Amino acid sequence: MSQLIAIMMVVLGYVIGAVPVGLLIVRRMTGKDVRMVGSGRSGATNVIRAAGIRAGLTTAMLDLVKGALPIWLVKLILPEWPWAHVLAGVAAVLGHNYSIFLPEVVTDPQTGYARTVLRGGAGGVTTVGGAIGLWAWTGAILIPAGATILFGIGYASLATMSGGIMTTIIMAMRASQGLAPEAYVYYGLSCLALQLWALRPNIKRLLNGTERLVG
């Protein structure tokens, strides 16, 4: 029975993460489709480009909740199942990056082959939300650090990747001291892998010096 509940919570984590709050906020505030602006992602940074800082901050807060809520729920129901906590959080980030609510048909110009892809964000803020769900004080480290990178250096992709990197480091330090399950380290590693995959074009632009700046 507990295994079935764990599976259901992971699926619920994906569905919660997949809710495209950025798209809904931009559409309500400006009538625009955020997928047609900037990077085309529905995360907070691109929402800032599409609808301003207030819309971006609102999106960021809700994306944090999307990451934390599934973990809070599964910790309440299955407190002794750390892998269920991890998988529910990773599923939320996966849902944010590849939302079932944002399908798009893409045609390859070379072959003419059409396929359906799922759009979304890059998972940075939702990763931080999940980290807060695992250990609340993580937010006191990740949020100021990410904001400093985002608005100080100006590269959203670096701020996004910093969430996965620092989450992994924090969870590894806590696990080494016996303060957290070792499974929590894999939350950070899994989210970092999802971020690196989603940010492949951004990483190329960072390396050749053409990455876009926020604002």
Backbone as CSV, one residue per row, in Angstrom:
resi,resn,N_x,N_y,N_z,CA_x,CA_y,CA_z,C_x,C_y,C_z
1,MET,0.829,-1.205,0.000,0.000,0.000,0.000,0.867,1.261,0.000
2,SER,1.927,1.252,0.811,2.807,2.417,0.864,3.480,2.662,-0.483
3,GLN,3.825,1.574,-1.184,4.447,1.732,-2.497,3.486,2.396,-3.473
4,LEU,2.212,1.992,-3.435,1.203,2.589,-4.310,1.034,4.069,-3.991
5,ILE,1.008,4.402,-2.705,0.888,5.805,-2.304,2.093,6.594,-2.805
6,ALA,3.295,6.008,-2.687,4.505,6.691,-3.149,4.432,6.975,-4.641
7,ILE,3.987,5.984,-5.418,3.860,6.173,-6.870,2.852,7.272,-7.174
8,MET,1.733,7.260,-6.473,0.708,8.288,-6.691,1.244,9.674,-6.356
9,MET,2.067,9.767,-5.306,2.609,11.063,-4.920,3.624,11.567,-5.939
10,VAL,4.363,10.647,-6.554,5.314,11.049,-7.598,4.552,11.577,-8.814
11,VAL,3.483,10.872,-9.191,2.655,11.340,-10.313,2.039,12.696,-9.990
12,LEU,1.552,12.842,-8.754,0.989,14.131,-8.341,2.047,15.223,-8.381
13,GLY,3.279,14.871,-7.989,4.370,15.839,-8.059,4.587,16.339,-9.470
14,TYR,4.539,15.424,-10.436,4.699,15.839,-11.838,3.565,16.781,-12.256
15,VAL,2.335,16.421,-11.913,1.178,17.234,-12.329,1.249,18.633,-11.705
16,ILE,1.602,18.696,-10.412,1.735,20.005,-9.762,2.830,20.826,-10.439
17,GLY,3.973,20.194,-10.684,5.067,20.898,-11.342,4.720,21.358,-12.750
18,ALA,3.827,20.624,-13.413,3.498,20.925,-14.805,2.546,22.103,-14.979
19,VAL,1.929,22.560,-13.887,1.000,23.699,-14.008,1.785,24.924,-14.500
20,PRO,1.447,25.456,-15.678,2.249,26.536,-16.283,1.882,27.907,-15.737
21,VAL,2.250,28.163,-14.489,1.823,29.407,-13.850,2.369,30.635,-14.575
22,GLY,3.595,30.542,-15.099,4.161,31.687,-15.821,3.342,32.055,-17.036
23,LEU,2.948,31.052,-17.804,2.128,31.304,-18.993,0.800,31.930,-18.598
24,LEU,0.170,31.407,-17.537,-1.131,31.915,-17.108,-1.031,33.351,-16.607
25,ILE,0.023,33.661,-15.864,0.194,35.011,-15.329,0.434,36.009,-16.455
26,VAL,1.322,35.680,-17.384,1.603,36.590,-18.498,0.358,36.799,-19.357
27,ARG,-0.366,35.717,-19.602,-1.579,35.837,-20.429,-2.609,36.728,-19.746
28,ARG,-2.747,36.583,-18.427,-3.735,37.385,-17.704,-3.326,38.846,-17.639
29,MET,-2.032,39.111,-17.453,-1.575,40.493,-17.240,-1.374,41.258,-18.543
30,THR,-0.980,40.568,-19.605,-0.636,41.271,-20.845,-1.354,40.741,-22.083
31,GLY,-1.934,39.544,-21.987,-2.534,38.934,-23.162,-1.532,38.245,-24.067
32,LYS,-0.240,38.314,-23.719,0.800,37.683,-24.535,0.912,36.192,-24.233
33,ASP,1.538,35.471,-25.155,1.922,34.083,-24.938,3.412,34.083,-24.618
34,VAL,3.783,33.720,-23.393,5.179,33.803,-22.967,6.086,32.927,-23.829
35,ARG,5.507,31.926,-24.501,6.310,31.051,-25.366,6.792,31.773,-26.621
36,MET,6.207,32.930,-26.885,6.592,33.720,-28.053,7.572,34.829,-27.698
37,VAL,8.025,34.864,-26.442,8.889,35.944,-25.960,10.225,35.358,-25.513
38,GLY,11.310,36.067,-25.816,12.627,35.691,-25.302,13.011,34.252,-25.563
39,SER,13.294,33.530,-24.477,13.714,32.132,-24.607,12.558,31.203,-24.923
40,GLY,11.324,31.684,-24.757,10.154,30.842,-24.984,9.783,29.983,-23.795
41,ARG,10.557,30.072,-22.706,10.258,29.273,-21.523,9.207,29.967,-20.659
42,SER,8.599,29.176,-19.776,7.522,29.703,-18.932,7.995,29.995,-17.516
43,GLY,9.300,29.992,-17.284,9.839,30.274,-15.960,9.868,31.756,-15.648
44,ALA,10.269,32.060,-14.400,10.184,33.429,-13.884,11.017,34.422,-14.683
45,THR,12.217,34.012,-15.115,13.082,34.959,-15.832,12.455,35.418,-17.135
46,ASN,11.907,34.496,-17.887,11.292,34.880,-19.155,9.982,35.621,-18.928
47,VAL,9.305,35.337,-17.810,8.102,36.098,-17.462,8.464,37.557,-17.201
48,ILE,9.629,37.797,-16.573,10.082,39.175,-16.378,10.230,39.871,-17.726
49,ARG,10.822,39.172,-18.703,10.977,39.762,-20.038,9.620,40.078,-20.660
50,ALA,8.650,39.195,-20.423,7.362,39.330,-21.101,6.424,40.300,-20.404
51,ALA,6.473,40.349,-19.052,5.439,41.102,-18.343,5.948,41.923,-17.172
52,GLY,7.263,41.957,-16.940,7.784,42.820,-15.890,8.107,42.090,-14.599
53,ILE,8.716,42.847,-13.677,9.253,42.260,-12.455,8.160,41.726,-11.541
54,ARG,7.029,42.401,-11.450,5.957,41.932,-10.559,5.438,40.573,-11.004
55,ALA,5.237,40.429,-12.306,4.782,39.142,-12.833,5.844,38.069,-12.610
56,GLY,7.117,38.448,-12.771,8.190,37.493,-12.582,8.303,37.021,-11.148
57,LEU,8.166,37.950,-10.187,8.243,37.581,-8.776,7.062,36.699,-8.371
58,THR,5.890,37.008,-8.894,4.718,36.176,-8.603,4.920,34.762,-9.142
59,THR,5.445,34.676,-10.358,5.726,33.369,-10.951,6.761,32.618,-10.124
60,ALA,7.812,33.319,-9.702,8.857,32.675,-8.909,8.298,32.109,-7.614
61,MET,7.439,32.864,-6.933,6.857,32.391,-5.682,6.017,31.135,-5.916
62,LEU,5.226,31.137,-6.971,4.388,29.976,-7.256,5.219,28.786,-7.728
63,ASP,6.289,29.046,-8.471,7.171,27.955,-8.891,7.901,27.340,-7.696
64,LEU,8.219,28.166,-6.689,8.775,27.633,-5.441,7.782,26.679,-4.779
65,VAL,6.533,27.101,-4.716,5.501,26.265,-4.103,5.338,24.963,-4.882
66,LYS,5.420,25.032,-6.215,5.290,23.818,-7.025,6.348,22.787,-6.667
67,GLY,7.542,23.247,-6.330,8.602,22.316,-5.959,8.463,21.802,-4.543
68,ALA,8.050,22.675,-3.625,7.988,22.304,-2.209,6.759,21.477,-1.867
69,LEU,5.610,21.804,-2.454,4.343,21.190,-2.055,4.337,19.667,-2.188
70,PRO,4.762,19.087,-3.317,4.747,17.615,-3.407,5.604,16.958,-2.331
71,ILE,6.744,17.570,-2.009,7.624,16.996,-0.994,6.994,17.113,0.382
72,TRP,6.402,18.257,0.688,5.714,18.402,1.974,4.618,17.350,2.131
73,LEU,3.874,17.118,1.062,2.775,16.154,1.135,3.294,14.735,1.364
74,VAL,4.307,14.335,0.607,4.795,12.963,0.742,5.534,12.775,2.069
75,LYS,6.193,13.828,2.573,6.830,13.726,3.888,5.778,13.577,4.995
76,LEU,4.637,14.191,4.801,3.549,14.076,5.771,2.964,12.665,5.764
77,ILE,2.809,12.087,4.579,2.170,10.778,4.449,3.164,9.633,4.658
78,LEU,4.382,9.787,4.106,5.403,8.743,4.183,6.700,9.340,4.730
79,PRO,6.725,9.706,5.999,7.903,10.400,6.540,9.176,9.563,6.530
80,GLU,9.059,8.256,6.521,10.235,7.383,6.582,10.669,6.895,5.203
81,TRP,10.175,7.506,4.156,10.507,7.093,2.786,11.262,8.217,2.088
82,PRO,12.546,8.423,2.367,13.270,9.551,1.776,13.345,9.503,0.254
83,TRP,13.372,8.295,-0.313,13.417,8.228,-1.779,12.112,8.714,-2.399
84,ALA,11.005,8.506,-1.695,9.732,9.037,-2.183,9.746,10.559,-2.143
85,HIS,10.368,11.137,-1.101,10.501,12.590,-1.024,11.290,13.106,-2.235
86,VAL,12.397,12.430,-2.511,13.281,12.833,-3.611,12.565,12.721,-4.949
87,LEU,11.923,11.585,-5.196,11.287,11.360,-6.495,10.113,12.299,-6.730
88,ALA,9.366,12.619,-5.670,8.263,13.571,-5.829,8.796,14.947,-6.204
89,GLY,9.916,15.350,-5.586,10.507,16.647,-5.920,11.073,16.683,-7.326
90,VAL,11.788,15.627,-7.704,12.343,15.569,-9.065,11.218,15.554,-10.097
91,ALA,10.125,14.838,-9.782,8.986,14.800,-10.699,8.389,16.188,-10.892
92,ALA,8.369,16.995,-9.831,7.849,18.360,-9.961,8.720,19.194,-10.892
93,VAL,10.033,19.056,-10.769,10.941,19.786,-11.667,10.779,19.283,-13.095
94,LEU,10.644,17.974,-13.260,10.430,17.404,-14.590,9.146,17.946,-15.205
95,GLY,8.088,18.021,-14.378,6.822,18.561,-14.876,6.935,20.028,-15.261
96,HIS,7.699,20.786,-14.481,7.900,22.200,-14.803,8.641,22.358,-16.128
97,ASN,9.641,21.527,-16.345,10.450,21.632,-17.570,9.728,21.086,-18.788
98,TYR,8.948,20.036,-18.591,8.260,19.361,-19.702,6.805,19.156,-19.301
99,SER,6.036,20.227,-19.445,4.666,20.240,-18.950,3.710,19.556,-19.912
100,ILE,2.930,18.640,-19.370,1.913,17.970,-20.179,0.849,18.953,-20.661
101,PHE,0.793,20.115,-20.013,-0.186,21.134,-20.389,0.337,22.070,-21.491
102,LEU,1.603,21.890,-21.904,2.188,22.767,-22.921,2.760,21.949,-24.094
103,PRO,1.921,21.138,-24.736,2.418,20.384,-25.902,2.557,21.292,-27.114
104,GLU,3.507,20.986,-27.955,3.717,21.771,-29.171,4.220,20.853,-30.277
105,VAL,3.654,20.988,-31.442,4.086,20.197,-32.588,5.218,20.926,-33.301
106,VAL,6.355,20.258,-33.423,7.543,20.840,-34.048,7.873,20.031,-35.296
107,THR,8.125,20.739,-36.400,8.450,20.079,-37.657,9.919,20.288,-37.995
108,ASP,10.620,19.228,-38.266,12.026,19.307,-38.669,12.103,19.868,-40.083
109,PRO,12.763,21.030,-40.279,12.809,21.642,-41.609,13.577,20.798,-42.631
110,GLN,14.458,19.946,-42.154,15.244,19.115,-43.075,14.447,17.924,-43.588
111,THR,13.762,17.230,-42.672,13.065,15.994,-43.037,11.561,16.167,-43.201
112,GLY,11.026,17.259,-42.651,9.582,17.445,-42.668,8.855,16.598,-41.642
113,TYR,9.614,15.914,-40.793,9.014,15.042,-39.777,8.481,15.884,-38.623
114,ALA,7.239,15.637,-38.245,6.601,16.384,-37.154,6.567,15.526,-35.892
115,ARG,6.857,16.166,-34.762,6.789,15.464,-33.488,6.250,16.416,-32.431
116,THR,5.677,15.845,-31.404,5.134,16.646,-30.309,6.158,16.746,-29.194
117,VAL,6.434,17.978,-28.760,7.353,18.216,-27.640,6.583,18.919,-26.525
118,LEU,7.070,18.764,-25.318,6.470,19.420,-24.161,7.336,20.595,-23.755
119,ARG,6.725,21.765,-23.658,7.457,22.980,-23.312,7.392,23.224,-21.813
120,GLY,8.169,24.193,-21.337,8.172,24.539,-19.919,9.314,25.472,-19.606
121,GLY,9.864,25.343,-18.401,10.969,26.187,-17.973,12.267,25.407,-17.913
122,ALA,13.212,25.930,-17.133,14.501,25.251,-16.958,14.649,24.643,-15.570
123,GLY,13.703,24.916,-14.688,13.646,24.208,-13.416,14.406,24.809,-12.258
124,GLY,14.994,25.986,-12.426,15.811,26.546,-11.355,15.029,26.863,-10.100
125,VAL,13.958,27.634,-10.224,13.186,28.044,-9.050,12.452,26.842,-8.445
126,THR,11.936,25.958,-9.280,11.243,24.778,-8.770,12.201,23.854,-8.036
127,THR,13.453,23.785,-8.505,14.481,23.030,-7.777,14.689,23.600,-6.389
128,VAL,14.763,24.919,-6.293,14.932,25.570,-4.989,13.725,25.282,-4.097
129,GLY,12.527,25.306,-4.679,11.335,24.986,-3.904,11.394,23.578,-3.332
130,GLY,11.836,22.622,-4.155,11.972,21.261,-3.670,13.017,21.149,-2.572
131,ALA,14.111,21.891,-2.718,15.150,21.886,-1.688,14.597,22.428,-0.371
132,ILE,13.764,23.449,-0.452,13.125,23.982,0.750,12.203,22.930,1.364
133,GLY,11.534,22.168,0.507,10.688,21.092,1.008,11.481,20.039,1.768
134,LEU,12.699,19.778,1.329,13.547,18.796,2.006,14.137,19.356,3.297
135,TRP,14.563,20.624,3.263,15.103,21.291,4.453,14.839,22.781,4.308
136,ALA,13.976,23.309,5.147,13.463,24.672,4.965,14.556,25.721,4.903
137,TRP,15.646,25.546,5.687,16.682,26.569,5.746,17.505,26.647,4.463
138,THR,17.327,25.688,3.572,18.024,25.770,2.288,17.683,27.065,1.563
139,GLY,16.448,27.508,1.714,16.014,28.724,1.034,16.788,29.943,1.451
140,ALA,17.227,29.987,2.722,17.985,31.139,3.211,19.346,31.249,2.538
141,ILE,19.803,30.154,1.941,21.079,30.152,1.219,20.852,30.332,-0.277
142,LEU,19.940,29.529,-0.827,19.777,29.478,-2.278,19.127,30.724,-2.859
143,ILE,18.119,31.259,-2.192,17.400,32.405,-2.765,18.294,33.644,-2.869
144,PRO,18.992,34.055,-1.795,19.895,35.217,-1.950,21.018,34.956,-2.959
145,ALA,21.579,33.735,-2.956,22.670,33.438,-3.884,22.181,33.489,-5.327
146,GLY,21.018,32.897,-5.594,20.481,32.910,-6.953,20.127,34.313,-7.409
147,ALA,19.535,35.120,-6.505,19.178,36.496,-6.860,20.426,37.326,-7.154
148,THR,21.505,37.088,-6.382,22.750,37.822,-6.615,23.325,37.505,-7.987
149,ILE,23.297,36.227,-8.346,23.818,35.826,-9.660,22.931,36.379,-10.770
150,LEU,21.601,36.279,-10.572,20.668,36.710,-11.614,20.756,38.209,-11.877
151,PHE,20.692,39.003,-10.814,20.637,40.456,-10.992,22.007,41.127,-10.889
152,GLY,22.975,40.413,-10.297,24.328,40.965,-10.210,25.149,40.659,-11.446
153,ILE,25.222,39.384,-11.816,25.970,38.990,-13.016,25.102,39.153,-14.265
154,GLY,23.803,38.808,-14.123,22.880,39.054,-15.226,22.577,37.849,-16.097
155,TYR,23.107,36.678,-15.744,22.863,35.490,-16.560,21.893,34.566,-15.840
156,ALA,20.685,34.442,-16.391,19.672,33.581,-15.770,20.098,32.123,-15.786
157,SER,20.796,31.701,-16.823,21.217,30.301,-16.921,22.173,29.936,-15.791
158,LEU,23.082,30.847,-15.441,23.995,30.585,-14.327,23.237,30.521,-13.005
159,ALA,22.270,31.410,-12.831,21.465,31.392,-11.608,20.699,30.080,-11.497
160,THR,20.179,29.607,-12.621,19.436,28.346,-12.629,20.336,27.190,-12.227
161,MET,21.503,27.087,-12.847,22.408,25.985,-12.541,22.935,26.048,-11.113
162,SER,23.057,27.251,-10.578,23.552,27.379,-9.208,22.621,26.696,-8.217
163,GLY,21.319,26.662,-8.519,20.369,26.009,-7.627,20.658,24.528,-7.477
164,GLY,20.870,23.850,-8.601,21.170,22.427,-8.548,22.513,22.147,-7.901
165,ILE,23.506,22.976,-8.228,24.852,22.770,-7.680,24.852,22.964,-6.163
166,MET,24.286,24.086,-5.706,24.321,24.377,-4.275,23.420,23.431,-3.481
167,THR,22.300,23.029,-4.066,21.450,22.046,-3.388,22.201,20.747,-3.159
168,THR,22.930,20.293,-4.176,23.716,19.065,-4.036,24.755,19.204,-2.928
169,ILE,25.446,20.333,-2.909,26.486,20.559,-1.887,25.881,20.593,-0.488
170,ILE,24.779,21.321,-0.332,24.138,21.443,0.984,23.668,20.083,1.480
171,MET,22.993,19.324,0.613,22.477,18.027,1.021,23.607,17.042,1.308
172,ALA,24.697,17.136,0.547,25.845,16.260,0.798,26.478,16.572,2.154
173,MET,26.600,17.860,2.475,27.164,18.242,3.772,26.275,17.772,4.915
174,ARG,24.965,17.939,4.761,24.047,17.506,5.816,24.051,15.989,5.962
175,ALA,24.102,15.274,4.843,24.124,13.812,4.904,25.398,13.311,5.568
176,SER,26.530,13.969,5.289,27.808,13.553,5.877,27.825,13.741,7.397
177,GLN,26.989,14.658,7.878,26.901,14.921,9.313,25.757,14.152,9.973
178,GLY,25.081,13.314,9.182,23.968,12.540,9.719,22.709,13.338,9.945
179,LEU,22.602,14.512,9.304,21.453,15.398,9.504,20.367,15.210,8.447
180,ALA,20.664,14.458,7.397,19.703,14.234,6.322,19.998,12.880,5.678
181,PRO,18.994,12.248,5.088,19.231,10.986,4.392,20.150,11.186,3.186
182,GLU,20.962,10.190,2.887,21.840,10.281,1.723,21.043,10.425,0.431
183,ALA,19.820,9.910,0.424,18.982,10.012,-0.775,18.780,11.458,-1.200
184,TYR,18.788,12.385,-0.245,18.541,13.784,-0.578,19.626,14.370,-1.477
185,VAL,20.827,13.808,-1.410,21.899,14.272,-2.294,21.503,14.051,-3.744
186,TYR,20.798,12.962,-4.005,20.425,12.639,-5.378,19.313,13.540,-5.901
187,TYR,18.605,14.200,-4.995,17.664,15.227,-5.459,18.424,16.336,-6.166
188,GLY,19.468,16.838,-5.513,20.261,17.907,-6.119,20.908,17.470,-7.417
189,LEU,21.478,16.272,-7.445,22.151,15.784,-8.652,21.159,15.606,-9.802
190,SER,19.975,15.057,-9.492,18.978,14.825,-10.540,18.460,16.139,-11.116
191,CYS,18.204,17.103,-10.228,17.716,18.404,-10.703,18.784,19.127,-11.509
192,LEU,20.045,19.015,-11.083,21.134,19.622,-11.850,21.215,19.012,-13.238
193,ALA,21.059,17.698,-13.344,21.083,17.042,-14.654,19.949,17.554,-15.545
194,LEU,18.753,17.722,-14.965,17.624,18.258,-15.733,17.901,19.688,-16.185
195,GLN,18.527,20.482,-15.334,18.854,21.862,-15.688,19.879,21.913,-16.813
196,LEU,20.926,21.105,-16.703,21.962,21.100,-17.737,21.383,20.679,-19.081
197,TRP,20.475,19.717,-19.065,19.858,19.270,-20.320,18.988,20.378,-20.913
198,ALA,18.188,21.017,-20.063,17.303,22.078,-20.550,18.073,23.293,-21.046
199,LEU,19.255,23.527,-20.472,20.027,24.745,-20.767,21.144,24.510,-21.776
200,ARG,21.079,23.441,-22.533,22.138,23.164,-23.507,22.405,24.349,-24.437
201,PRO,21.376,24.980,-25.023,21.650,26.146,-25.895,22.285,27.299,-25.126
202,ASN,21.841,27.512,-23.882,22.386,28.608,-23.069,23.855,28.370,-22.733
203,ILE,24.192,27.127,-22.441,25.584,26.795,-22.115,26.479,27.062,-23.321
204,LYS,26.005,26.721,-24.516,26.777,27.007,-25.728,26.989,28.514,-25.888
205,ARG,25.917,29.296,-25.614,26.046,30.751,-25.741,26.956,31.325,-24.663
206,LEU,26.926,30.748,-23.473,27.857,31.195,-22.422,29.299,30.974,-22.844
207,LEU,29.548,29.835,-23.467,30.921,29.495,-23.859,31.424,30.385,-24.995
208,ASN,30.506,30.807,-25.892,30.975,31.647,-27.005,30.673,33.137,-26.784
209,GLY,30.180,33.470,-25.560,30.019,34.876,-25.205,28.806,35.578,-25.776
210,THR,27.776,34.815,-26.178,26.587,35.437,-26.762,25.336,35.228,-25.940
211,GLU,25.474,34.759,-24.712,24.299,34.522,-23.867,23.606,35.843,-23.545
212,ARG,22.251,35.825,-23.574,21.467,37.030,-23.302,21.523,37.376,-21.821
213,LEU,21.501,38.663,-21.535,21.467,39.158,-20.163,20.023,39.447,-19.761
214,VAL,19.734,39.296,-18.487,18.421,39.671,-17.985,18.256,41.174,-18.096
215,GLY,17.173,41.605,-18.702,16.951,43.050,-18.835,17.713,43.671,-19.978
